Amino acid sequence: MFINFSAKKIHYEKGQIFPFLIAVLVVVIVMVMITVNLGQIGVFKTDVSNAADAGALAGASSLSGALLGFGMTSDNMAGFGITTTAAVILLLLRVITAIAGILIWIAGFIKQMATYYMALGNGRMAWSSAKKTALQYAFQNAGVDEPRSSFEDFLRKVYGLVPNALSPEETTKKYKIYLDGDDALADDYTRRKIKTYSQSGFSRFMENENKKGYWNEGAFGAIDPGVTAPVIVTSGYGWSQKVENGQLSNFNSFDSGDSYYSHQNYVEVKVTGTIMYPLEIYTMGDMVLGSIRNAIKDFFDKNLPWWLSWIGTIIAWKLDYVMVTLFVLPAGLKMDTQANTTNSPIRVEVARFKRNSNLGLWNFRYGKDGKVSAAATAHAYPERALITISPSSDILDLTKLLGNPSSLFDTTRHLFETKLISTF
């Protein structure tokens, strides 16, 4: 009997594949962990890349709109400058009195200078607004996946209740308030608490302009429109989940006021650009006498003997004098278009951080030091050489003035394009 039993045990093969299956299962689980980890990193990379692109393009588009506004202002100044200069010419021809002509010129000069300084302020505001716009679009596209408070947490922090203490009807009513984020019948204090605990901290961060949002002067630098923004503006938002009194609660840098670096997750956005557009005054002399002066001097230089060419120089000097005394009146805006558009981009850098998670079997890692970054650069630029903010010389064409005055103010010469020039 014992010999028969031993022979059967030697040839017993059931269960021998089980250790192999366990080994394969461990390998499969590890591979799944790696795939999920790499997939999460890929999602982060896509999010930060999209956020950087969106922020850079939005900022450049804001600058493009500002440049169009400068061109329109320049045209308006040109029209007013021509009418004022015409009044002064009538003075010289004795058509109007000297006092009237002088007063018209002074009033025109004051108005034009006021317009110029307003445009100069808008040159500061343009970059401030562009940086703020870039920050907003970058944050909106950064893939912030912060969960909002649970319904149980909402009840506990707003009303001091737990779901078990409510009837089905009361639970339904409170849940609707939780979804809507408001209760028109509640007092102001309760409505503020409802808004706070029915939204994620990130939603409040994006909506609030008076607390610790990305326009806060104390934390991130003054970037409100009308204020000179720093060359680099950096902002961030962080969020975490912690167990508090046995409940899982959300914490964020907006509500707590602490550094976003201290949280389990954060998004950081850095926007780099210039401080302002250096606008200059375009005078009636630039518009009219500059070309006339050069044409007269060239004519005398080419058609008179060298010993008489000085006549053209003297006439040019006289015209210079007239330009200073009569045509110094501002008649528009000008700037180095190439240097301040194509060669003056706005750059957006976005970083997404998630603290590594050790699950025992696998330590989830999210990029180098838990951070994935991307950057993009964009600018507003003139598509054609004729695009500028300076007024058109056609504004002096009398045939157009009498035929179709609206053609003198062609806004297409002030349209700037927006281009994404680099992403990495």
Protein Blocks (a to p, Z undefined) as FASTA:
>chain_A
ZZmmmmmmmmpcghklmmmmmmmmmmmmmmmmmmmmmmmmmmmmmmmmmmmmmmmmmmmm
mmmmmmmmmmmmmmmmmmmmmmmmmmmmmmmnomacfklmmmmmmmmmmmmmmmmmmmmm
mmmmmmmmmmmmmmmmmmmmnopabdcddfklmmmmmnopafklpcfklmmmmmmmmmno
pafkbcfklmmmmmmmmpcfklmmmmpcklmbfkbfklnopabehiacdfbdcddddddd
ddeehiacdddfklnopafklpmbdcdddddddfbdcdddddfklmmmmmmmmmmmmmmm
mmpcfklmmmmmmmmmmmmmmmmmmmmpccbdcddfklmmmmmccddddddddddddehj
accdehjhhiacdddddddddfbfklcfbdcfklmmmklmmmmmmlmmcfklmcccdddf
bdZZ
